[in-house]
Amino acid sequence: MLGMRALAVVTVSDDQNENSRNESQKWTRNQIFTLVSAASLNFSSMICYSSLGPFFPKEAEKKGASASIVGMIFGCFALIELLFSLILGKYIVQIGAKFMFLVGLSISGWCTILFGLLDKAPDGPIYISLCFIVRSMDGIGFSGGMTATFSILAATFPNNVATIMGLLEIFSGLGLILGPPIGGFLYQSFGYEVPFFILGSIVLLMVPLNMCILQNYDGIASKESFWNLIAIPKIALVCLLLCSISSCIGFLDPTVSLFVTEKFDLQPGYVGLVFLGFALSYALSSPLLGYLSDRTPRIRKWLMLVGSWLIVLSFFLLGPAPILHIKCQLWMFVLMMVISGFSLSMSGIPIFPEIISCAYENGFEEGLGTLGLVSGMLGASWSLGSFIGPTLGGYLLEKLNFEWAAAIQGGVVLVFSMLMSVYLLVETMHKRRSYSGNSTDEERTQLIPD
């Protein structure tokens, strides 16, 4: 029965892909408003998230936080997001996707403003504790907003999810591009509080807009659980690979500004520009890779794999790794950041539609319930990596140095890329044998006379 279902999915996928271009040219008013809502969340959340990089590590050090503590402050955001992505993904139907979206956006805006007041707190444990509390609350808001967004997009654009997600990553990339330089220059010009007040206010202004234009989404709660989803070998491997990639990206937040400031003697405003190569390459490549992923679904898994290997390469050369005996230069560092952004797009954009297809092929019912499970699972996988990356990165930076820390992060991705390579090769060989066996049986049947 599952085999027949999988065959049906494969049969209709070609027709869906042929119609996806026509569908994108006939967007309804609801689809356009959904895009606007998702774009507002992607942009505002990323600009707030990335604005911390150029100056917060130095400010936290002045208040008595070590490099490892700074890494944990960045990482606790992801740890809370990990927990709440699973909870909110499971109960998205009962809570309501629109309500979850709006509450998540509101929490993120207020937490950003509160973060701007933390410099008034006493140095030491009180300051550090407040950083953890505000950052954790922000993680709850972000997990609600992103879990709802993924589910809403998949429900609104079922035939070209990757294309739409790639298009929206332009706004995520724009937020990543503008966040570090804006945060760095506002901090340099007006002090610590102003970047958070301005960016948090922008997020809060998005709330009434989305209350008006985003429609309600209903569905049936899924009977399946996250354990049923993660028990599928392919999904488990993809989630592990995504976690390792996310760990590498999260590693950059608390470490890059410290490294380039010390190594190349850059000012906070120019430190923000170093992040530009990463964000710009990610934003520009995402729409194209999303389009390719939807137009040719069979290459999704290979895009994921090639992207992961490129991340391994870029992180081994980011320092570069001491074992390579290559001198560190600013142009090479920026180039590796560019490659990292492109490889993140290549490996990350196809994952969501690939997991949805895999879940449906394995008997999960179609609808908002399953989409919530998939959104929560991928959000949790990304969040786990985002927690491990800054936490482990801050510790390694303190105990070793940036060069070794980046190489170790790349080595983790290397392990899971090798496992994924073996799995996909075995899967491909198995499918070829099955196809060859079916063709032989058909030929024999045709040779038997009536």
ZIJO-V505990 format. One record per residue. N is the residue number from 1. PSI is psi in degrees with one decimal (none if undefined). BURIAL is 1 if it has 9 or more other C-alpha atoms within 8 Angstrom, else 0. D_LAST is the distance of its C-alpha to the last C-alpha in Angstrom with 1 decimal. Layout:
n = <N N>
psi = <PSI PSI>
burial = <BURIAL BURIAL>
d_last = <D_LAST D_LAST>
//
This chain:
n = <1 2 3 4 5 6 7 8 9 10 11 12 13 14 15 16 17 18 19 20 21 22 23 24 25 26 27 28 29 30 31 32 33 34 35 36 37 38 39 40 41 42 43 44 45 46 47 48 49 50 51 52 53 54 55 56 57 58 59 60 61 62 63 64 65 66 67 68 69 70 71 72 73 74 75 76 77 78 79 80 81 82 83 84 85 86 87 88 89 90 91 92 93 94 95 96 97 98 99 100 101 102 103 104 105 106 107 108 109 110 111 112 113 114 115 116 117 118 119 120 121 122 123 124 125 126 127 128 129 130 131 132 133 134 135 136 137 138 139 140 141 142 143 144 145 146 147 148 149 150 151 152 153 154 155 156 157 158 159 160 161 162 163 164 165 166 167 168 169 170 171 172 173 174 175 176 177 178 179 180 181 182 183 184 185 186 187 188 189 190 191 192 193 194 195 196 197 198 199 200 201 202 203 204 205 206 207 208 209 210 211 212 213 214 215 216 217 218 219 220 221 222 223 224 225 226 227 228 229 230 231 232 233 234 235 236 237 238 239 240 241 242 243 244 245 246 247 248 249 250 251 252 253 254 255 256 257 258 259 260 261 262 263 264 265 266 267 268 269 270 271 272 273 274 275 276 277 278 279 280 281 282 283 284 285 286 287 288 289 290 291 292 293 294 295 296 297 298 299 300 301 302 303 304 305 306 307 308 309 310 311 312 313 314 315 316 317 318 319 320 321 322 323 324 325 326 327 328 329 330 331 332 333 334 335 336 337 338 339 340 341 342 343 344 345 346 347 348 349 350 351 352 353 354 355 356 357 358 359 360 361 362 363 364 365 366 367 368 369 370 371 372 373 374 375 376 377 378 379 380 381 382 383 384 385 386 387 388 389 390 391 392 393 394 395 396 397 398 399 400 401 402 403 404 405 406 407 408 409 410 411 412 413 414 415 416 417 418 419 420 421 422 423 424 425 426 427 428 429 430 431 432 433 434 435 436 437 438 439 440 441 442 443 444 445 446 447 448 449 450>
psi = <-43.8 -35.0 -39.5 -38.7 -43.8 -40.4 -38.0 -40.1 -44.2 -37.5 -42.0 -16.8 -36.2 -42.8 -39.5 -40.9 -35.3 -30.5 -8.6 -36.6 -38.9 -38.7 -42.1 -23.9 -6.1 40.3 136.1 171.2 -39.4 -41.4 -40.5 -44.5 -36.6 -41.4 -42.9 -43.8 -48.1 -39.2 -38.9 -39.0 -46.6 -46.9 -50.9 -40.4 -39.1 -36.1 -35.7 -42.4 -44.2 -16.3 -19.1 -30.4 -47.5 -26.6 -22.6 -43.0 -42.0 -41.4 -40.3 -36.4 -37.8 -27.9 7.2 11.7 129.2 173.6 -38.7 -36.4 -41.1 -43.0 -38.4 -33.4 -43.5 -40.8 -29.5 -29.4 -47.0 -33.5 -42.9 -40.5 -38.3 -50.8 -48.2 -22.9 -41.3 -44.5 -49.6 -33.3 -36.6 -36.9 25.6 -34.5 -43.6 -39.0 -40.7 124.8 -42.4 -44.8 -42.8 -41.5 -49.3 -42.4 -41.6 -41.4 -41.1 -45.0 -42.4 -41.8 -47.0 -37.2 -34.7 -42.5 -43.3 -34.0 -29.5 -11.8 -4.5 -21.0 -12.8 -14.1 152.2 147.4 157.9 -143.2 -38.6 -46.9 -46.6 -42.2 -43.3 -36.6 -44.5 -41.9 -49.9 -41.9 -36.9 -42.0 -38.9 -36.7 -36.2 -46.4 -43.8 -41.2 -39.7 -45.2 -44.8 -38.5 -44.3 -41.0 -48.3 -43.9 -43.1 -43.0 -44.2 -33.7 -32.6 -33.8 68.4 -24.1 -11.8 55.1 -47.1 -38.4 -46.5 -42.7 -38.5 -40.1 -42.7 -24.4 -13.9 -41.7 -34.8 -45.4 -36.7 -39.7 -40.9 -34.2 -47.4 -29.1 -57.7 -48.9 -38.9 -47.3 -42.7 -45.6 -36.2 -40.8 -43.4 -32.9 -38.1 -8.0 -173.0 -41.2 -39.2 -44.8 -40.9 -39.2 -44.7 -48.9 -39.4 -37.5 -37.1 -42.4 -43.9 -30.2 -22.1 -22.9 -54.5 -32.9 -47.6 -25.1 -33.0 -37.5 -19.3 128.6 165.9 146.3 123.7 161.7 -179.5 131.6 137.8 140.9 -15.3 171.1 173.1 -29.7 -38.3 -36.2 -47.4 -14.8 -15.7 119.1 -43.8 -42.5 -39.9 -44.0 -41.7 -40.2 -39.3 -41.1 -43.2 -39.6 -43.4 -37.8 -44.1 -35.2 -41.0 -44.4 -40.8 -29.3 -30.3 -31.5 -54.7 -4.5 -35.8 -45.7 -40.6 -40.2 -50.9 -29.5 -43.4 -41.2 -41.5 1.2 51.4 148.7 159.1 -40.2 -39.3 -26.2 -39.8 -34.5 -23.9 -35.0 -13.6 -41.9 -42.9 -52.9 -38.9 -43.9 -35.7 -46.4 -40.9 -32.0 -22.6 -46.6 -42.7 -45.3 -34.0 -41.5 -45.6 -38.0 -39.3 -37.4 -34.2 81.7 -28.1 -16.6 -0.9 -48.5 -31.6 -32.8 -44.0 -44.2 -48.3 -40.7 -40.0 -38.3 -35.0 -34.8 -41.1 -48.0 -47.4 -36.7 -26.9 -26.0 -1.3 -39.4 -50.3 173.6 134.4 -29.6 -16.5 -16.9 45.9 134.3 136.1 128.8 149.3 -42.3 -36.7 -37.9 -45.9 -39.8 -42.1 -32.9 -38.6 -46.6 -37.5 -42.9 -43.0 -43.3 -31.8 -42.4 -45.0 -40.4 -29.3 -39.3 -42.8 -9.8 -46.7 -53.4 -31.4 -41.7 -38.3 -47.2 -42.3 -39.3 -44.2 -39.6 -24.2 18.6 3.4 138.2 147.1 139.5 -179.1 -32.0 -48.9 -40.2 -37.0 -41.0 -46.6 -43.7 -44.7 -41.0 -46.3 -38.5 -40.0 -39.9 -44.5 -41.3 -38.6 -44.2 -38.1 -24.3 -45.4 -41.6 -58.6 -38.3 -52.0 -38.1 -44.2 -39.0 -46.2 -36.5 -36.1 -40.1 -33.7 -110.9 174.9 -40.0 -48.1 -38.2 -45.4 -40.2 -39.5 -40.8 -44.1 -33.4 -33.8 -44.9 -36.2 -43.1 -49.7 -27.6 -39.4 -42.4 -43.0 -37.8 -45.6 -44.5 -46.9 -35.3 -43.9 -43.1 -43.3 -44.4 -39.6 -42.2 -37.8 -40.1 -42.3 -42.2 -41.8 -40.5 -41.1 -38.9 -39.8 -42.3 -40.2 -40.5 -40.5 -38.5 -39.0 -27.0 -15.8 123.0 152.1 none>
burial = <0 0 0 0 1 1 0 0 1 0 0 0 0 0 0 1 1 1 0 1 0 0 0 0 0 0 1 0 0 1 1 1 1 1 1 0 1 1 1 1 1 1 1 1 1 1 1 1 1 1 1 1 1 1 1 0 1 0 0 1 1 0 1 0 1 0 1 1 1 1 1 1 1 1 1 1 1 1 1 1 1 1 1 1 1 1 1 1 1 1 1 1 1 0 0 1 1 1 0 1 1 1 1 1 1 1 1 1 1 1 1 1 1 1 1 1 1 1 1 0 0 0 1 1 0 1 1 1 0 1 1 1 0 1 1 1 1 1 1 1 1 1 1 1 1 1 1 1 1 1 1 1 1 1 1 0 1 0 0 1 1 1 1 1 1 1 1 1 1 1 1 1 1 1 1 1 1 1 1 1 1 1 1 1 1 1 1 1 0 0 0 1 1 1 1 1 1 0 1 1 1 1 1 1 0 1 1 0 0 1 0 0 1 1 0 0 0 0 0 0 1 1 0 0 1 1 0 0 1 1 0 0 0 0 1 1 1 1 1 1 1 1 1 1 1 1 1 1 1 1 1 1 1 1 1 0 1 1 1 1 1 0 0 0 0 1 0 1 1 1 1 1 1 1 1 1 1 1 1 1 1 1 1 1 1 1 1 1 1 1 1 1 1 1 0 1 1 0 0 1 1 0 1 1 1 1 1 1 1 1 1 1 1 1 1 1 1 1 1 1 1 1 0 0 0 0 0 0 0 0 0 1 1 1 1 1 1 1 1 1 1 1 1 1 1 1 1 1 1 1 1 1 1 1 1 1 1 1 1 1 1 0 0 1 0 0 1 1 1 1 1 1 1 1 1 1 1 1 1 1 1 1 1 1 1 1 1 1 1 1 1 1 1 1 1 1 1 1 0 0 1 1 1 1 1 1 1 0 1 1 1 1 1 1 0 1 1 0 1 1 1 0 1 1 0 0 0 0 0 0 0 0 0 0 0 0 0 0 0 0 0 0 0 0 0 0 0 0 0 0>
d_last = <29.3 31.6 28.8 27.4 30.9 31.5 28.3 29.6 33.0 31.6 29.6 32.6 35.1 34.3 34.9 38.1 39.3 38.8 40.8 43.5 45.6 45.5 46.4 49.3 50.7 50.6 52.5 53.9 57.5 56.5 54.6 57.6 60.0 57.8 58.0 61.7 62.1 60.0 61.8 65.2 64.4 63.0 66.0 68.7 67.4 67.0 70.4 72.1 70.3 70.9 74.5 75.7 74.8 77.7 80.6 79.8 79.7 83.2 84.5 83.1 84.8 88.1 87.6 87.2 83.4 82.2 79.2 77.1 78.2 77.4 73.9 73.6 74.8 72.1 69.6 70.5 69.1 65.7 66.1 66.8 64.0 61.6 62.6 62.6 59.4 57.5 59.5 59.3 55.6 54.9 57.0 56.6 55.2 58.1 60.7 59.3 58.3 61.0 63.8 62.8 62.8 66.3 67.9 66.6 68.1 71.4 71.8 71.1 73.8 76.5 75.8 76.2 79.6 80.7 79.9 82.5 85.1 84.6 87.1 89.8 88.9 91.0 89.9 88.2 86.2 86.7 85.3 82.4 81.6 81.6 79.3 76.8 77.1 76.7 73.9 72.0 72.4 71.1 68.0 67.3 67.5 65.4 62.6 62.5 62.5 59.8 57.5 57.7 57.2 54.0 52.5 53.7 52.4 48.9 48.9 50.2 48.1 44.8 42.9 45.5 47.6 48.3 49.4 51.8 53.1 53.6 55.6 57.7 58.5 60.6 62.9 62.8 63.6 66.3 67.8 67.6 69.2 72.0 72.7 74.3 76.5 77.5 78.3 80.1 82.2 83.0 84.1 86.1 87.8 88.3 87.8 85.4 85.1 84.3 80.8 79.6 81.4 80.0 76.4 76.4 77.7 74.9 72.3 74.1 74.1 70.3 70.3 71.5 69.3 66.1 67.3 67.1 64.0 61.5 59.6 58.7 55.3 53.9 51.0 49.8 51.0 48.4 47.6 47.0 49.9 50.8 50.0 46.3 46.3 48.1 45.9 43.1 43.6 43.1 45.5 48.0 48.1 48.4 51.3 53.1 52.7 54.1 56.9 57.9 57.9 59.9 62.4 63.0 63.6 65.8 67.8 69.0 70.9 73.8 74.0 73.6 76.8 78.8 77.5 78.0 81.4 82.6 80.9 81.4 84.2 82.5 83.9 81.9 80.9 79.6 77.8 75.8 74.8 73.3 70.6 69.9 67.7 65.4 65.2 64.9 62.0 60.2 60.7 59.8 56.6 55.2 54.0 52.1 50.4 49.6 47.9 45.9 44.9 43.5 42.0 40.1 39.7 38.1 41.5 43.5 43.4 44.4 47.3 48.5 48.4 50.1 52.7 53.6 54.2 56.4 58.5 59.0 60.2 62.5 64.2 64.8 66.6 68.3 71.3 70.3 69.6 72.5 70.4 69.5 73.2 72.8 75.7 75.2 75.7 75.5 73.1 70.7 70.9 70.2 67.2 65.7 66.2 64.3 61.4 61.4 61.1 58.2 56.4 57.0 55.3 52.3 51.8 52.8 51.3 47.6 48.2 48.3 45.1 43.3 44.5 43.6 40.0 39.9 41.3 38.9 35.9 37.4 37.6 41.0 41.4 42.2 45.7 49.4 49.4 47.0 48.7 52.0 50.7 49.4 52.6 54.8 53.0 53.3 56.8 57.7 56.2 58.2 61.3 61.2 61.2 63.9 66.0 65.5 66.1 69.6 70.7 69.6 70.7 74.1 74.6 73.4 75.6 78.5 78.0 76.6 76.3 74.0 72.5 71.3 70.3 68.0 66.5 65.8 64.1 61.9 61.2 59.8 57.3 56.4 55.4 53.0 51.7 50.8 49.0 47.1 46.1 44.7 42.8 41.2 40.3 38.6 36.8 35.6 34.4 32.6 30.8 29.8 28.4 26.4 25.1 24.3 22.5 20.4 19.6 18.5 16.2 14.5 14.3 12.7 10.0 9.4 9.3 6.6 3.8 0.0>
//
